[in-house]
């Protein structure tokens, strides 16, 4: 599948308002700046901060098209390789004996506050490690080994010595990983000097005293090997990485931060200090993440703005590729903005933010998952948007694969051929036949076609590969719900999930569905309610929660639950379908029509939806249209792998339409089909008796009425029909008996061979349309034999 160019207009974005800021008189680089009123003010603050002495040297820290780390899987370090700058006037100064290359993680200060290209070219091939270098290695290694306390312990010491913003960022990251969100936020919003840290002397460190120094054990300052023992190793030049060797005695004085954080900074220092959130997008993003995890959603929104401040600038847009090949920090901030919109119950704006994040960077899979898993877009909108992303521009080498893997996750209601080709290419060309996401695409396609048994086989394979694949578990549970023989496995799975992950909403959802399978509506409602409290945006739980009310005929409560599900899953037709079904039960046909038409606009291939639309056509008296809908539902349901008893009600509806249309023979066939699925279906037996009654086959009608009453003995309608059939049958029996007795008497007299009598008998039967054969049998009269006969022949014959 080839990459398609992006459409001219992916989505409509609201204009950025221009509201005045009360802090407009303050320099944007000041620690007292606020960004709570307008996203454009954030943009201005980024540009204003670039005028400072510190950030002017590292302008890439405010570039929205960069990622946080310039990482590459081909290198062990997140820092790009340095090229030595050789010239005729410069020679390499490699230390003899003691020099060695720095570890790629030990002196990594180009992560957030990127160095300029001049600094990159001034690096030399050799480097003598210092204590800060080694401790940075310890910090990074502890982070990789999940020793967060160790990383925080050494990172705190590094920051105290260097006062470097990069070290502050990594320490804040460590605090964030250990859930110390307030501590990380305070570090990111505390004042830092705008000037770069002081350089160490180029020759040797001065003698250290007290706890901060170590002296040589012999005179002259010689160490055990004859060299002076220093806390930080000197470097040849005061450039590049040499700034990492810092003399503790030459450090600038610390800023007077008091209990209130930024309040105690003297006025004279305000123009010389700034917060990390004002100097780096990565720091601002991390600070907003801390606020989100602390539940301060409004404050986080104020920090990153309600709209993308870079929108419309020369450095922003889907056509602008990432500078370092990573994920754009701008896209990540748009994704975080979308999460905050969801927290603030602004789903439409959240959808816009997620779409913007994915459009800015197609590698932002979190935004894609939010759009697809929550079905925020209709199937057509979803397909058009995903196929129109700028894959070729943003990922020129991997555009085809990214487009294929995203396409495989889209809904399978439409574009079945394209989906089949996508799955085939992912398996054959990319070797992902056993990948959980690709297997989920197969399972989703099978579930859409109601092939639940095969879908369960695929989801079981996924569950064997990974203990918890979030998109697969609701599908896995649904298959076990539809297949009756798997209810026991659902019971075991629910217990296992609760024991293993009691804090996961999916665990309690499985328990609620198991109670739903067994008809225990109260217990199911309790666990499903717990699921919705743990994850308010888990739409399958809301749908199942509504089912528990519908099963107990609490239709108003069911409509409320389904409406909540429809608000969460705006692109799904199922909540609207369920609302329409409940409105039919409440006889609100106008509201039912609206809900069913809205569901049909999203997906018209659902057999259950066809059945409900047929019911509404039947209620409106359009029996031909209703019969067409029911027949369409039956045709689409032929591929289902559940019990055919599920669709018995649709067959019965079709038979009722045929009965209304006086197609009685077809109605008999359809009702017999229902009885093949359920031989004790009392309503089908009663309707079949009605058809026989209409066909004047009273004996069969009475039999069917009795069979229906043996199953449902208090059905008053069938009792009335049975009484009517018995009365009619009795009257017909009496008349039949009267004719039989008369025929017997006449037959006896016929054998007297009295010509006069025979003539009178023939005349009497001729009045009734009958004639007497030579053998004395009564046969119907044909032709004109009935003309001219008297009307009182029967009475005369009976008198005789």
MOTA-V600131 format. One record per residue. N is the residue number from 1. D_LAST is the distance of its C-alpha to the last C-alpha in Angstrom with 2 decimals. Layout:
n: [N,N]
d_last: [D_LAST,D_LAST]
This chain:
n: [1,2,3,4,5,6,7,8,9,10,11,12,13,14,15,16,17,18,19,20,21,22,23,24,25,26,27,28,29,30,31,32,33,34,35,36,37,38,39,40,41,42,43,44,45,46,47,48,49,50,51,52,53,54,55,56,57,58,59,60,61,62,63,64,65,66,67,68,69,70,71,72,73,74,75,76,77,78,79,80,81,82,83,84,85,86,87,88,89,90,91,92,93,94,95,96,97,98,99,100,101,102,103,104,105,106,107,108,109,110,111,112,113,114,115,116,117,118,119,120,121,122,123,124,125,126,127,128,129,130,131,132,133,134,135,136,137,138,139,140,141,142,143,144,145,146,147,148,149,150,151,152,153,154,155,156,157,158,159,160,161,162,163,164,165,166,167,168,169,170,171,172,173,174,175,176,177,178,179,180,181,182,183,184,185,186,187,188,189,190,191,192,193,194,195,196,197,198,199,200,201,202,203,204,205,206,207,208,209,210,211,212,213,214,215,216,217,218,219,220,221,222,223,224,225,226,227,228,229,230,231,232,233,234,235,236,237,238,239,240,241,242,243,244,245,246,247,248,249,250,251,252,253,254,255,256,257,258,259,260,261,262,263,264,265,266,267,268,269,270,271,272,273,274,275,276,277,278,279,280,281,282,283,284,285,286,287,288,289,290,291,292,293,294,295,296,297,298,299,300,301,302,303,304,305,306,307,308,309,310,311,312,313,314,315,316,317,318,319,320,321,322,323,324,325,326,327,328,329,330,331,332,333,334,335,336,337,338,339,340,341,342,343,344,345,346,347,348,349,350,351,352,353,354,355,356,357,358,359,360,361,362,363,364,365,366,367,368,369,370,371,372,373,374,375,376,377,378,379,380,381,382,383,384,385,386,387,388,389,390,391,392,393,394,395,396,397,398,399,400,401,402,403,404,405,406,407,408,409,410,411,412,413,414,415,416,417,418,419,420,421,422,423,424,425,426,427,428,429,430,431,432,433,434,435,436,437,438,439,440,441,442,443,444,445,446,447,448,449,450,451,452,453,454,455,456,457,458,459,460,461,462,463,464,465,466,467,468,469,470,471,472,473,474,475,476,477,478,479,480,481,482,483,484,485,486,487,488,489,490,491,492,493,494,495,496,497,498,499,500,501,502,503,504,505,506,507,508,509,510,511,512,513,514,515,516,517,518,519,520,521,522,523,524,525,526,527,528,529,530,531,532,533,534,535,536,537,538,539,540,541,542,543,544,545,546,547,548,549,550,551,552,553,554,555,556,557,558,559,560,561,562,563,564,565,566,567,568,569,570,571,572,573,574,575,576,577,578,579,580,581,582,583,584,585,586,587,588,589,590,591,592,593,594,595,596,597,598,599,600,601,602,603,604,605,606,607,608,609,610,611,612,613,614,615,616,617,618,619,620,621,622,623,624,625,626,627,628,629,630,631,632,633,634,635,636,637,638,639,640,641,642,643,644,645,646,647,648,649,650,651,652,653,654,655,656,657,658,659,660,661,662,663,664,665,666,667,668,669,670,671,672,673,674,675,676,677,678,679,680,681,682,683,684,685,686,687,688,689,690,691,692,693,694,695,696,697,698,699,700,701,702,703,704,705,706,707,708,709,710,711,712,713,714,715,716,717,718,719,720,721,722,723,724,725,726,727,728,729,730,731,732,733,734,735,736,737,738,739,740,741,742,743,744,745,746,747,748,749,750,751,752,753,754,755,756,757,758,759,760,761,762,763,764,765,766,767,768,769,770,771,772,773,774,775,776,777,778,779,780,781,782,783,784,785,786,787,788,789,790,791,792,793,794,795,796,797,798,799,800]
d_last: [97.56,100.35,101.69,100.60,102.98,102.47,100.57,102.60,101.27,100.03,99.16,100.21,102.99,103.97,107.46,110.19,111.13,114.80,115.57,119.13,120.37,122.57,124.61,125.42,129.11,129.43,130.10,127.02,128.96,129.68,128.12,127.13,124.85,121.20,118.21,115.56,114.88,114.50,113.93,116.46,119.11,118.54,119.17,122.35,123.49,123.18,125.32,127.82,128.19,129.27,132.46,133.72,136.41,134.13,130.92,132.77,133.75,130.16,127.98,125.21,124.25,122.56,120.88,117.07,116.54,118.15,116.64,118.25,119.61,120.81,119.23,118.77,117.24,120.00,122.68,123.14,124.41,122.61,125.87,126.35,129.11,132.50,134.67,138.39,140.34,143.33,145.99,149.53,150.94,148.78,148.57,146.35,147.74,146.27,147.71,149.37,148.05,146.15,143.90,140.18,137.11,135.18,131.78,129.13,127.65,130.92,132.15,128.91,129.54,127.76,124.28,123.62,126.86,127.34,130.86,132.06,132.64,136.41,136.26,134.12,136.71,139.59,138.37,140.55,139.75,141.18,140.51,141.92,139.36,139.97,138.42,135.94,134.85,134.21,132.36,130.11,129.26,128.50,126.31,124.25,123.96,122.81,120.12,118.87,118.81,117.09,120.14,119.81,122.21,124.81,124.27,124.56,127.64,129.61,128.17,129.44,132.94,132.82,131.87,134.66,137.20,135.92,134.12,132.33,128.98,127.50,128.32,126.80,123.59,123.26,123.99,121.28,118.90,119.76,119.11,115.76,114.72,115.58,113.52,116.65,115.39,117.58,120.65,119.86,119.17,122.47,124.34,122.77,123.55,127.04,130.04,131.72,134.91,134.49,137.58,137.21,138.54,142.26,143.53,145.44,149.04,149.50,152.07,151.52,150.07,152.54,153.11,150.34,150.98,149.23,145.63,145.23,147.97,148.98,152.54,153.93,155.23,158.52,161.05,160.51,156.79,156.14,152.99,152.58,152.64,155.44,153.28,152.80,149.72,147.76,144.57,143.43,144.66,146.41,145.25,147.50,146.36,144.82,141.78,138.23,137.50,140.90,139.61,137.66,140.90,141.57,144.54,143.38,146.65,146.14,142.65,142.14,141.78,138.28,136.53,136.42,132.71,132.06,129.19,127.32,127.39,128.52,129.82,133.27,134.31,137.36,137.06,139.81,137.78,134.49,135.39,136.50,133.40,129.75,126.66,125.12,121.88,123.94,125.58,122.73,119.04,118.51,120.00,117.94,114.79,115.69,116.45,113.06,111.43,113.26,111.92,108.36,108.61,110.04,107.12,109.30,107.02,108.37,111.96,111.09,109.45,112.57,114.70,112.88,111.53,108.02,108.40,110.31,113.86,114.63,111.73,113.06,116.48,118.04,117.70,114.01,110.84,108.60,110.90,113.90,114.19,115.46,119.20,119.25,115.90,114.51,111.97,113.05,113.93,112.46,109.03,109.29,110.14,107.12,104.93,106.46,105.92,102.23,101.99,103.59,101.10,98.29,100.02,100.24,96.51,97.32,95.03,95.25,99.04,98.94,96.88,99.47,102.29,100.67,100.04,103.64,104.96,103.04,104.03,107.69,107.66,104.81,106.23,105.24,102.22,101.84,100.87,98.44,96.81,96.42,94.70,92.39,91.59,90.83,88.92,90.89,90.02,86.74,86.14,87.27,90.32,91.22,91.12,93.09,95.74,96.38,96.52,98.93,101.62,105.16,105.17,107.57,110.08,110.17,109.65,110.66,110.87,107.68,105.51,102.81,102.40,102.30,99.66,97.55,97.76,96.81,93.92,92.51,92.11,90.09,86.36,84.10,81.28,82.73,85.21,83.82,85.64,88.98,88.53,87.80,90.91,92.98,92.02,92.67,96.15,97.06,96.19,97.56,100.54,101.68,100.67,98.79,95.79,96.37,97.48,95.38,95.12,93.94,91.49,90.18,89.48,87.30,85.51,84.93,83.37,81.04,80.04,79.30,76.90,75.21,76.51,77.39,77.91,80.45,82.05,82.52,84.28,86.76,87.38,87.93,90.60,92.24,92.26,93.94,96.63,97.38,96.59,95.81,94.76,93.69,91.33,89.58,88.81,86.08,84.44,84.76,83.21,80.33,79.48,79.42,77.17,74.58,74.64,73.22,75.03,78.38,78.07,80.19,82.90,82.84,83.50,86.52,87.82,87.64,89.62,92.19,92.70,93.15,95.69,97.56,97.44,96.43,97.96,95.76,92.71,90.80,90.99,89.13,86.69,85.70,85.18,83.01,80.82,80.33,79.05,76.82,75.32,74.42,72.86,75.70,76.03,78.61,81.04,80.60,81.36,84.54,85.98,84.95,86.57,89.71,89.60,89.47,92.39,94.45,93.62,92.20,91.75,89.64,86.42,84.17,84.78,83.72,80.50,79.69,80.69,78.10,75.45,75.97,75.08,72.12,70.67,70.87,69.32,72.70,72.24,75.06,77.60,76.31,76.86,80.40,81.19,79.71,81.68,84.89,84.06,83.42,86.79,88.52,86.61,86.62,85.89,82.90,79.28,77.95,79.00,77.45,74.25,74.10,74.77,71.86,69.53,70.59,70.22,66.62,66.02,67.61,65.47,68.70,67.35,70.30,72.83,70.69,70.66,74.44,75.07,72.75,74.20,77.70,76.77,75.31,78.57,80.44,78.03,74.67,74.06,73.06,69.39,69.23,70.38,67.70,65.05,66.34,66.53,62.91,62.02,63.80,62.04,58.68,59.75,60.60,57.15,58.50,56.12,57.24,60.88,60.01,58.20,61.29,63.59,61.48,61.36,65.14,65.71,63.69,65.63,68.95,67.98,67.37,71.05,71.22,72.18,70.69,67.30,64.50,62.83,65.24,63.36,59.82,59.72,60.50,57.59,55.30,56.66,56.00,52.39,51.92,53.31,50.85,47.98,49.28,49.55,45.92,47.32,44.95,45.46,49.23,48.87,47.04,49.93,52.57,50.98,50.78,54.49,55.22,53.46,55.61,58.68,57.28,54.14,54.13,54.34,51.92,51.97,51.26,48.31,46.95,47.45,45.81,42.76,42.74,42.81,39.88,38.07,38.85,37.55,34.13,34.99,34.26,34.69,38.24,39.00,38.19,40.32,43.24,42.98,43.21,46.19,47.94,47.47,48.82,52.04,52.08,49.96,51.01,50.08,48.14,47.03,45.36,43.80,42.20,40.96,39.55,37.64,36.23,35.17,33.55,31.56,30.37,29.58,27.62,25.48,24.86,24.15,21.49,19.72,20.20,18.86,15.64,15.19,16.27,13.81,10.86,12.71,13.22,9.68,8.93,12.39,11.86,9.16,11.47,14.23,12.90,14.45,12.37,13.82,11.50,8.46,11.05,12.15,9.10,9.02,12.74,12.79,10.78,13.17,15.99,15.85,16.60,19.37,17.94,17.56,16.70,19.84,20.49,20.53,16.99,18.52,17.69,20.88,22.10,22.24,25.86,27.79,26.31,22.93,21.43,23.04,21.30,17.79,15.84,15.73,12.38,10.40,9.71,8.53,6.13,4.97,5.25,3.75,0.00]
